[in-house]
Amino acid sequence: MTPKPRTWKELPPGLTAAHRALVTALREIRECSTRTQADIARDAHQEPTTLSNHLNGGRIPEESLLRDFYAVVEKDASGICELPHTLGSVLELRAHAKKKHCTCCSVGYPAATTASTPAEPQQPASQSVKEPELARARRLRRGARRHSFPALPERARVPVPQEEGDRHPVEAAELTWSETGVVARYLADGQKRDAGFLLWQAGRSYSPAEIVLAVGSCRTAGLHDAAEAILINAAERTDRQAVLNIAAALNGAGRHDDVTFMLTAAMRAGG
């Protein structure tokens, strides 16, 4: 029996991007069980109200409760569907959401300090956030202009009719990456850390096709630093084959400048 999609409550507006990403992942996992939420909660050793609170952004679950919840749904979904997130990725999202800095920041950035109470800088959550991505994008853009790379193998290329030039027409889908407006709003409101988290998440977890979509949407919206932050984070993935696959997808979409930019970022990440 395939689980039926649920209708979820709207998340509280004050949630950070990291907490919002965690709740979204938990909801997607919960959709994989056909049982009632009360049954899931009972087998996961928690009260139904506790699980409901976690799934509606009320509070961040303790690691033990999160593990039990995941194990129960994974058992329910066995032979029916594959869970959309691994336990490791959910625990990583939880770690990001638990970081407490200021009201508008999220993963990987040092806490704000005052002159009277200096604090030890916190270690970033990953290499990709040791400095703000948007500033790094501007520096890498200058570096990318000094590099050129050969075209990718012919099998990775998509033919383009000659009269259309060397670039595919922009498809309507390319303008509709759902997070484009959210990133733009965060940047307009000065919430660069929340914007940075969304761009980090896109670069580190999206498929090649989704990367092309997100980068194209940001470019179309004039958010060039944001597009390049996604490319930087994609270039710093530890799975080098995944990096090559993303570069091939960008090349196939006619985004040759983005291929150059991303390969430049990958070269620097590799030392």
C-alpha positions in Angstrom: 0.0 0.0 0.0 1.5 3.3 -1.1 1.4 6.0 1.6 -0.9 8.9 0.9 0.5 12.4 1.0 -0.5 14.4 4.1 -1.5 18.0 4.5 1.0 19.7 6.8 0.7 22.8 8.9 2.6 25.8 7.7 5.9 26.2 9.5 6.4 29.1 11.9 7.9 32.1 10.1 10.7 32.5 12.7 12.3 29.1 11.9 15.9 29.4 10.7 16.8 27.9 7.3 18.6 25.0 9.0 15.7 24.1 11.3 13.2 24.4 8.4 15.4 22.0 6.3 15.4 19.5 9.2 11.6 19.6 9.6 11.1 19.3 5.9 13.3 16.2 5.8 11.4 14.7 8.8 8.1 15.2 7.1 9.3 13.6 3.9 10.4 10.6 5.9 7.1 10.4 7.9 5.2 10.3 4.5 6.8 6.9 3.9 4.7 5.2 6.6 1.1 4.3 6.2 0.5 4.0 9.9 -1.0 6.7 12.2 1.3 9.2 13.8 0.3 7.9 17.2 1.4 4.4 16.3 4.7 5.6 15.0 5.3 7.7 18.1 4.5 4.7 20.4 7.0 2.4 18.6 9.5 5.3 18.6 9.3 5.6 22.5 7.8 9.1 22.6 4.5 10.8 23.1 2.4 11.6 20.0 2.4 15.3 21.0 6.2 15.2 21.1 6.5 13.7 17.6 3.9 16.3 16.3 6.0 19.0 17.8 9.1 17.9 16.0 7.2 17.6 12.7 5.7 21.1 13.0 8.9 23.0 13.9 8.1 23.4 17.6 11.4 22.0 18.8 14.5 20.1 17.5 14.3 16.4 18.5 16.9 14.8 20.7 19.2 12.6 18.7 17.9 9.4 20.4 14.3 10.3 19.5 15.3 11.1 16.0 17.1 7.8 15.6 14.1 5.8 17.0 11.7 7.7 14.7 13.8 7.0 11.7 14.1 3.3 12.6 10.4 2.9 12.9 9.5 4.5 9.6 12.4 2.7 7.9 10.8 -0.6 9.1 7.3 0.5 8.0 8.6 1.4 4.5 10.6 -1.8 4.0 9.6 -3.3 0.7 7.3 -0.4 -0.2 9.5 2.6 -0.8 13.0 3.9 -0.1 13.3 6.7 2.5 14.2 10.0 0.8 17.0 10.8 3.3 19.7 8.7 5.0 20.0 8.7 8.8 23.4 10.3 8.5 22.0 13.2 6.4 19.2 13.8 8.9 21.6 13.8 11.8 23.7 16.3 10.0 20.7 18.5 9.4 19.9 18.2 13.1 23.5 19.3 14.1 23.1 22.4 11.8 19.8 23.3 13.3 21.1 22.9 16.9 23.8 25.6 16.4 22.9 28.7 18.4 24.5 31.9 17.2 22.2 34.8 16.5 18.5 35.2 15.5 19.2 35.3 11.8 22.1 32.9 11.3 22.4 29.2 10.7 25.0 26.5 10.1 28.7 26.9 10.2 29.3 30.5 11.2 30.9 31.9 14.3 28.8 33.4 17.0 28.6 37.2 17.2 30.7 38.5 20.0 31.0 41.8 21.9 34.0 43.8 22.8 33.5 43.2 26.5 33.0 39.4 26.1 35.4 38.1 23.5 34.7 34.4 22.6 36.7 31.7 20.9 35.7 31.5 17.3 33.6 28.4 16.6 34.9 25.9 14.1 32.8 25.9 10.9 30.7 22.9 10.2 32.4 22.2 6.9 35.2 23.4 4.7 32.7 25.1 2.4 31.6 27.6 5.1 35.0 28.7 6.5 34.2 32.1 4.9 31.0 33.5 3.5 30.2 31.9 0.1 29.1 35.1 -1.5 32.5 36.7 -0.9 34.3 33.6 -2.1 32.2 33.6 -5.3 33.4 37.1 -6.2 37.1 36.0 -5.7 36.7 32.8 -7.6 34.9 34.6 -10.5 38.1 36.6 -11.0 40.2 33.4 -10.9 37.9 31.6 -13.3 38.5 34.2 -16.0 42.2 33.3 -16.0 41.5 29.6 -16.7 40.2 27.8 -19.7 39.2 24.1 -19.9 38.7 21.8 -22.8 35.2 20.8 -23.7 33.9 17.7 -22.0 33.6 14.4 -23.9 31.2 14.4 -26.8 28.8 12.0 -25.1 28.2 14.5 -22.3 27.2 17.3 -24.7 23.7 18.1 -25.9 23.4 19.2 -29.6 22.1 22.7 -30.2 20.6 23.8 -33.5 23.0 26.1 -35.1 20.5 29.0 -35.5 20.1 29.0 -31.7 23.7 29.6 -31.0 25.8 27.7 -28.5 23.3 28.0 -25.7 19.9 26.3 -25.1 17.0 28.6 -24.8 16.0 29.2 -21.2 13.2 26.8 -20.3 10.4 27.9 -18.0 11.4 25.4 -15.4 14.8 27.1 -15.2 13.1 30.1 -13.7 11.3 28.3 -11.0 13.8 26.9 -8.5 11.6 27.1 -5.4 14.2 28.6 -3.2 15.2 31.5 -5.5 12.7 33.9 -3.9 13.7 32.7 -0.4 17.4 33.4 -1.1 16.6 36.8 -2.6 14.5 37.7 0.4 17.2 36.6 2.9 19.8 38.7 1.1 17.5 41.7 0.9 16.9 41.4 4.6 20.6 41.0 5.4 20.2 37.4 6.5 23.3 36.2 4.6 23.9 33.2 6.9 20.4 31.8 6.2 20.9 32.4 2.5 24.3 30.8 2.7 22.8 27.7 4.3 20.3 27.2 1.5 23.1 27.6 -1.1 25.3 25.2 0.8 22.5 22.6 1.0 21.9 22.9 -2.8 25.5 22.6 -3.7 26.2 19.7 -1.4 23.0 17.6 -1.9 21.3 18.4 -5.2 21.5 16.1 -8.2 23.2 17.4 -11.4 19.9 18.3 -13.0 18.8 20.2 -9.9 22.1 22.1 -9.7 21.6 23.2 -13.3 18.0 24.3 -12.4 19.1 26.2 -9.3 22.1 27.9 -10.9 20.0 28.9 -13.9 17.2 30.3 -11.8 19.6 32.4 -9.7 21.4 33.7 -12.8 18.0 34.7 -14.4 17.0 36.5 -11.2 20.3 38.4 -11.2 21.6 36.5 -8.1 25.0 35.7 -9.7 26.9 35.5 -6.4 24.3 33.0 -5.1 24.6 30.9 -8.3 28.3 30.8 -7.9 28.1 29.9 -4.2 26.1 26.8 -5.3 28.8 26.0 -7.7 31.5 26.4 -5.1 29.8 24.1 -2.7 29.2 21.5 -5.5 32.8 21.7 -6.4 33.9 20.9 -2.8 32.0 17.6 -2.7 34.2 14.7 -1.6 32.8 12.5 -4.3 34.8 13.6 -7.3 32.7 11.6 -9.7 29.7 13.6 -8.6 31.6 16.8 -9.3 32.3 15.6 -12.8 28.7 14.6 -13.3 27.6 18.1 -12.3 30.1 19.7 -14.7 28.9 17.4 -17.5 25.2 18.5 -16.8 26.2 22.2 -16.9 28.1 21.6 -20.1 25.2 19.8 -21.6 22.9 22.7 -20.7 25.3 25.1 -22.5 26.5 26.7 -19.3 30.2 26.7 -20.3 31.1 29.7 -18.1 29.7 27.9 -15.1 31.7 24.8 -16.0 34.8 26.9 -16.0 33.9 28.5 -12.7 33.1 25.2 -11.0 36.3 23.5 -12.2 38.3 26.4 -11.0 36.7 26.0 -7.6 37.3 22.3 -7.6 41.0 22.9 -8.4 41.3 25.2 -5.4 39.4 22.9 -3.1 41.8 20.1 -4.1 44.8 22.2 -3.0 
